Amino acid sequence: MKPDASSREVEVLIERRRLPRRLRRAGGPATPPAPRIPRITRLMALAIKFDEMIRRGEVRDYADLARLGYVTRARITQIMNLLNVAPEIQEELLFLPSAPGSQDAVTERQIRRVTALVS
């Protein structure tokens, strides 16, 4: 196409590297990251959610959950066994405070030992 009086040529430079999301805000200080939720808390909530899905008929069984989550049936069973602990313990697991650093105060392996005693 021939350049004429009505056309313009513009050069645009695109930088491929992006800043982290927390640094993209213009003008304000970076917000502190959200507190890390302990893994056992997330798994307990997931077990409750899965149980509700089965009760409502959204999924038939653990095999359906395993297919949806791309995990094994054995892993779903491990997660669902969290429902076998006492309701008071479940509540404590759901409201665990975030631990400083990367170590959780309560691990899934510890709770699995308890659920093995209950089952």
Summary of the structure (lengths in Angstrom):
residues: 119
radius of gyration: 24.5
end to end distance: 76.8
largest distance: 83.8
contacts: 223
relative contact order: 0.13
helix: 50%
strand: 0%
